[in-house]
Amino acid sequence: MAGDKITGTLVFTVFTAALSSFQFGYDIGVINAPQQIIISHYRHVLGVPLDDRKATDNYVINTTEALPITPHSGNPTPGPWPEEEIMTSTGLVTMLWSLSVSTFAVGGMIASFFGGWLGDKLGRIKALLAANILSLAGALLMGCSKLGPSHILIIAGRSISGLYCGLISGLVPMYIGEIAPTSLRGALGTLHQLAIVTGILISQITGLDFILGNHDLWHILFGLSAVPALLQSLLLIFCPESPRYLYIKLEEEVKAKKSLRRLRGSDDVTKDINEMKKEKEEASSEQKVSVIQLFTDSSYRQPMIVALMLHMAQQFSGINAIFYYSTSIFQTAGISQPVYATIGVGAINMIFTAVSVLLVEKAGRRSLFLIGMSGMFFCAIFMSVGLMLLDKFAWMSYVSMTAIFLFVSFFEIGPGPIPWFMVAEFFSQGPRPTALALAAFSNWACNFIIALCFQYIADFCGPYVFFLFAGVVLAFTLFTFFKVPETKGKSFEEIAAEFRKKSNSAERPKAPVEMESLRATGTV
């Protein structure tokens, strides 16, 4: 079909949009490799080196932080620090490091509510351009962090980068979902996740000690995310606006047709226009949908709960524990060069996301999600068994390592990419921005909880920690099996009808458009 072919403009536009997702991934992974260097730098800046008080004195001039003072008792040579002060100072450094990791998720959580709103207010292209201002500000603060109080600049920069990533986590799937032909919507939607994992891998490689992850260059590693932001800002000028936004939101049919012709490479865009016309009629009968309505209106409640659960499943599966703390997990597993094992995870991550791009339109969303979750359940069990028996059998480190690699592979086949674009498929134009914002917020909130709590949970549970994740994954797998419909190749109306079947709702839909869509899809 002419309208469903892949055109140069479509490829260029999706690539440009995915540069945002690449930055998102880079910002997730960049904090991992140079962890020890940044912690030691924080110690240095705050005057916490345990056995080098002179280093503290050299840094007093360069920091605004209050330093712990040891009474000298008339002795001009400072003695060793009291144990209590060492404990307190070490606790402070740990807290600042935790904040450096988790404030990124706080920024994301706050901004995720505004991605859809900004996209509606400015249009998808201008919204992405506006978001890049935040990306550049965050990169600038972190790039300059070595020149000032680094802990303050890194935490502030990570927060601002988090705000940027929160905006784009709603904007990019929405924009790609709106410009993609129906038959390619799943495959193109998966590219958001592929770009994220590519960003994670690149950040891990550039974070190697002999590249940028060293005492001299780590701040440049953090500032590098400005490069894709600048490149994207230039390329966005040549991208067509979302035809759905132009037709449904602005009611500019001529511009929508022009945009569609560029994207489809064909003068005949009747099929797309008819689909949007249907959607517009539905949107006009729905009006704007608030957060409360998504939970109180029976036609939205079921898809909204499923959307939230898919995103919670993605985060609480334990995958972010592996992304944020992979180096230390491999150290625990007895791997001599954990940073290379972490890069191996990144590479597998990328390969299997690409596999998902190829499979998603053939196998279907629900099937891939279920296969991924089931595989992760068994891998989490093997991971814990490997860590538990490490003292008894040295070769168990390879069991843990293999389980981690397979865990990541199964994640990227289904639970990684699918929730992002599936939520966009659950809802028509009226409730879609609010639903995407809410789903993104839930994703970020779970991300924040994991980033903040994993280290404490791991310390408390020890090698049993992944048994906990296995239980969570099993619960979400069962939920998916019973509650999540297949959306492959279906229009928004057909998906809505599928949800009504799943929930066995006795309520009859009120809107005539919905009744019409039910009649149209009764034989599906």
Solvent accessible surface area in square Angstrom, and as a share of the most:
residue,aa,sasa,rsa
1,M,164,0.73
2,A,59,0.46
3,G,14,0.13
4,D,30,0.16
5,K,99,0.42
6,I,107,0.54
7,T,17,0.10
8,G,60,0.57
9,T,38,0.22
10,L,1,0.00
11,V,84,0.48
12,F,65,0.27
13,T,0,0.00
14,V,5,0.03
15,F,109,0.46
16,T,0,0.00
17,A,0,0.00
18,A,13,0.10
19,L,17,0.08
20,S,0,0.00
21,S,0,0.00
22,F,43,0.18
23,Q,0,0.00
24,F,8,0.03
25,G,0,0.00
26,Y,7,0.03
27,D,4,0.02
28,I,13,0.06
29,G,2,0.02
30,V,2,0.01
31,I,1,0.01
32,N,3,0.02
33,A,24,0.19
34,P,2,0.01
35,Q,30,0.14
36,Q,119,0.53
37,I,26,0.13
38,I,0,0.00
39,I,32,0.16
40,S,46,0.29
41,H,19,0.09
42,Y,0,0.00
43,R,53,0.19
44,H,62,0.28
45,V,5,0.03
46,L,5,0.03
47,G,1,0.01
48,V,1,0.01
49,P,21,0.13
50,L,86,0.43
51,D,137,0.71
52,D,64,0.33
53,R,47,0.17
54,K,158,0.67
55,A,10,0.08
56,T,1,0.01
57,D,75,0.39
58,N,100,0.51
59,Y,50,0.19
60,V,73,0.42
61,I,152,0.77
62,N,98,0.50
63,T,15,0.09
64,T,115,0.67
65,E,55,0.25
66,A,101,0.78
67,L,34,0.17
68,P,38,0.24
69,I,139,0.71
70,T,12,0.07
71,P,107,0.67
72,H,85,0.38
73,S,109,0.70
74,G,81,0.78
75,N,80,0.41
76,P,122,0.77
77,T,94,0.55
78,P,50,0.32
79,G,40,0.38
80,P,131,0.82
81,W,15,0.05
82,P,60,0.38
83,E,137,0.61
84,E,143,0.64
85,E,45,0.20
86,I,41,0.21
87,M,134,0.60
88,T,99,0.58
89,S,8,0.05
90,T,44,0.26
91,G,39,0.37
92,L,74,0.37
93,V,3,0.01
94,T,70,0.41
95,M,100,0.45
96,L,17,0.08
97,W,18,0.06
98,S,23,0.15
99,L,64,0.32
100,S,0,0.00
101,V,5,0.03
102,S,1,0.01
103,T,18,0.10
104,F,0,0.00
105,A,1,0.00
106,V,49,0.28
107,G,3,0.03
108,G,0,0.00
109,M,33,0.15
110,I,95,0.48
111,A,4,0.03
112,S,0,0.00
113,F,74,0.31
114,F,102,0.43
115,G,0,0.00
116,G,3,0.03
117,W,136,0.48
118,L,26,0.13
119,G,0,0.00
120,D,23,0.12
121,K,135,0.57
122,L,73,0.36
123,G,0,0.00
124,R,1,0.00
125,I,20,0.10
126,K,132,0.56
127,A,0,0.00
128,L,1,0.00
129,L,58,0.29
130,A,34,0.26
131,A,1,0.00
132,N,2,0.01
133,I,122,0.62
134,L,51,0.25
135,S,4,0.03
136,L,56,0.28
137,A,39,0.31
138,G,0,0.00
139,A,2,0.02
140,L,124,0.62
141,L,53,0.26
142,M,1,0.00
143,G,20,0.19
144,C,51,0.30
145,S,0,0.00
146,K,66,0.28
147,L,152,0.75
148,G,22,0.21
149,P,34,0.21
150,S,0,0.00
151,H,5,0.02
152,I,81,0.41
153,L,36,0.18
154,I,0,0.00
155,I,31,0.15
156,A,37,0.29
157,G,0,0.00
158,R,0,0.00
159,S,33,0.21
160,I,43,0.22
161,S,3,0.02
162,G,0,0.00
163,L,50,0.25
164,Y,1,0.00
165,C,0,0.00
166,G,0,0.00
167,L,14,0.07
168,I,0,0.00
169,S,1,0.00
170,G,2,0.02
171,L,0,0.00
172,V,0,0.00
173,P,4,0.02
174,M,2,0.01
175,Y,1,0.00
176,I,0,0.00
177,G,12,0.12
178,E,3,0.01
179,I,0,0.00
180,A,3,0.03
181,P,1,0.01
182,T,29,0.17
183,S,52,0.34
184,L,32,0.16
185,R,11,0.04
186,G,0,0.00
187,A,17,0.13
188,L,18,0.09
189,G,5,0.04
190,T,0,0.00
191,L,43,0.21
192,H,1,0.00
193,Q,11,0.05
194,L,38,0.19
195,A,13,0.10
196,I,8,0.04
197,V,0,0.00
198,T,33,0.19
199,G,0,0.00
200,I,2,0.01
201,L,17,0.09
202,I,67,0.34
203,S,1,0.01
204,Q,5,0.02
205,I,64,0.32
206,T,25,0.15
207,G,3,0.03
208,L,12,0.06
209,D,96,0.50
210,F,145,0.61
211,I,62,0.32
212,L,25,0.13
213,G,3,0.03
214,N,31,0.16
215,H,107,0.48
216,D,102,0.53
217,L,63,0.31
218,W,0,0.00
219,H,34,0.15
220,I,75,0.38
221,L,0,0.00
222,F,2,0.01
223,G,17,0.16
224,L,59,0.29
225,S,2,0.02
226,A,23,0.18
227,V,89,0.51
228,P,14,0.09
229,A,0,0.00
230,L,99,0.49
231,L,77,0.38
232,Q,0,0.00
233,S,27,0.18
234,L,114,0.57
235,L,34,0.17
236,L,1,0.00
237,I,120,0.61
238,F,129,0.54
239,C,12,0.07
240,P,5,0.03
241,E,36,0.16
242,S,0,0.00
243,P,1,0.01
244,R,16,0.06
245,Y,10,0.04
246,L,15,0.07
247,Y,13,0.05
248,I,17,0.09
249,K,89,0.38
250,L,80,0.40
251,E,120,0.54
252,E,64,0.29
253,E,68,0.30
254,V,126,0.72
255,K,113,0.48
256,A,0,0.00
257,K,61,0.26
258,K,133,0.56
259,S,8,0.05
260,L,2,0.01
261,R,96,0.35
262,R,107,0.39
263,L,0,0.00
264,R,3,0.01
265,G,46,0.44
266,S,22,0.14
267,D,118,0.61
268,D,99,0.52
269,V,8,0.04
270,T,78,0.45
271,K,99,0.42
272,D,22,0.12
273,I,8,0.04
274,N,80,0.41
275,E,38,0.17
276,M,3,0.01
277,K,89,0.38
278,K,108,0.46
279,E,2,0.01
280,K,55,0.23
281,E,91,0.41
282,E,12,0.06
283,A,14,0.11
284,S,78,0.50
285,S,50,0.32
286,E,26,0.12
287,Q,129,0.57
288,K,149,0.63
289,V,4,0.03
290,S,52,0.34
291,V,60,0.34
292,I,129,0.65
293,Q,74,0.33
294,L,0,0.00
295,F,73,0.30
296,T,86,0.50
297,D,52,0.27
298,S,37,0.24
299,S,38,0.25
300,Y,21,0.08
301,R,97,0.35
302,Q,33,0.15
303,P,7,0.04
304,M,0,0.00
305,I,71,0.36
306,V,1,0.00
307,A,0,0.00
308,L,32,0.16
309,M,54,0.24
310,L,2,0.01
311,H,2,0.01
312,M,60,0.27
313,A,1,0.01
314,Q,6,0.03
315,Q,10,0.05
316,F,44,0.18
317,S,0,0.00
318,G,0,0.00
319,I,2,0.01
320,N,8,0.04
321,A,0,0.00
322,I,0,0.00
323,F,14,0.06
324,Y,7,0.03
325,Y,14,0.05
326,S,2,0.01
327,T,23,0.13
328,S,38,0.24
329,I,14,0.07
330,F,0,0.00
331,Q,103,0.46
332,T,89,0.52
333,A,0,0.00
334,G,55,0.52
335,I,28,0.14
336,S,104,0.67
337,Q,105,0.47
338,P,17,0.11
339,V,35,0.20
340,Y,108,0.41
341,A,6,0.05
342,T,3,0.02
343,I,26,0.13
344,G,23,0.22
345,V,1,0.01
346,G,0,0.00
347,A,34,0.26
348,I,41,0.21
349,N,0,0.00
350,M,65,0.29
351,I,102,0.52
352,F,62,0.26
353,T,0,0.00
354,A,40,0.31
355,V,47,0.27
356,S,0,0.00
357,V,27,0.15
358,L,127,0.63
359,L,64,0.32
360,V,0,0.00
361,E,42,0.19
362,K,157,0.67
363,A,44,0.34
364,G,1,0.01
365,R,0,0.00
366,R,53,0.19
367,S,42,0.27
368,L,3,0.02
369,F,1,0.00
370,L,27,0.14
371,I,91,0.46
372,G,0,0.00
373,M,0,0.00
374,S,45,0.29
375,G,8,0.08
376,M,0,0.00
377,F,39,0.16
378,F,117,0.49
379,C,7,0.04
380,A,0,0.00
381,I,54,0.28
382,F,115,0.48
383,M,0,0.00
384,S,0,0.00
385,V,45,0.26
386,G,0,0.00
387,L,22,0.11
388,M,69,0.31
389,L,48,0.24
390,L,35,0.18
391,D,143,0.74
392,K,151,0.64
393,F,88,0.37
394,A,87,0.67
395,W,141,0.50
396,M,18,0.08
397,S,9,0.06
398,Y,147,0.56
399,V,41,0.24
400,S,0,0.00
401,M,41,0.18
402,T,74,0.43
403,A,4,0.03
404,I,1,0.01
405,F,40,0.17
406,L,86,0.43
407,F,0,0.00
408,V,0,0.00
409,S,7,0.04
410,F,56,0.23
411,F,4,0.02
412,E,0,0.00
413,I,21,0.11
414,G,0,0.00
415,P,0,0.00
416,G,0,0.00
417,P,0,0.00
418,I,0,0.00
419,P,0,0.00
420,W,11,0.04
421,F,5,0.02
422,M,1,0.00
423,V,0,0.00
424,A,7,0.06
425,E,2,0.01
426,F,7,0.03
427,F,4,0.02
428,S,7,0.05
429,Q,12,0.05
430,G,15,0.14
431,P,1,0.01
432,R,5,0.02
433,P,13,0.08
434,T,23,0.13
435,A,0,0.00
436,L,6,0.03
437,A,7,0.06
438,L,16,0.08
439,A,1,0.01
440,A,2,0.01
441,F,67,0.28
442,S,15,0.10
443,N,4,0.02
444,W,2,0.01
445,A,20,0.16
446,C,8,0.05
447,N,5,0.02
448,F,47,0.19
449,I,82,0.41
450,I,8,0.04
451,A,2,0.01
452,L,60,0.30
453,C,45,0.27
454,F,5,0.02
455,Q,72,0.32
456,Y,138,0.53
457,I,50,0.25
458,A,22,0.17
459,D,107,0.55
460,F,181,0.76
461,C,34,0.20
462,G,30,0.29
463,P,49,0.31
464,Y,117,0.45
465,V,6,0.03
466,F,2,0.01
467,F,72,0.30
468,L,91,0.45
469,F,8,0.03
470,A,3,0.02
471,G,41,0.40
472,V,47,0.27
473,V,0,0.00
474,L,78,0.39
475,A,60,0.47
476,F,20,0.08
477,T,18,0.11
478,L,95,0.47
479,F,43,0.18
480,T,2,0.01
481,F,108,0.45
482,F,130,0.54
483,K,77,0.33
484,V,0,0.00
485,P,1,0.01
486,E,43,0.19
487,T,0,0.00
488,K,75,0.32
489,G,48,0.46
490,K,35,0.15
491,S,27,0.18
492,F,14,0.06
493,E,17,0.08
494,E,43,0.19
495,I,0,0.00
496,A,30,0.24
497,A,4,0.03
498,E,35,0.16
499,F,6,0.02
500,R,40,0.14
501,K,108,0.46
502,K,59,0.25
503,S,40,0.26
504,N,130,0.67
505,S,51,0.33
506,A,104,0.81
507,E,98,0.44
508,R,177,0.64
509,P,24,0.15
510,K,176,0.75
511,A,24,0.18
512,P,103,0.65
513,V,32,0.19
514,E,24,0.11
515,M,50,0.22
516,E,99,0.44
517,S,10,0.07
518,L,55,0.27
519,R,172,0.63
520,A,69,0.54
521,T,9,0.05
522,G,58,0.55
523,T,137,0.80
524,V,88,0.51
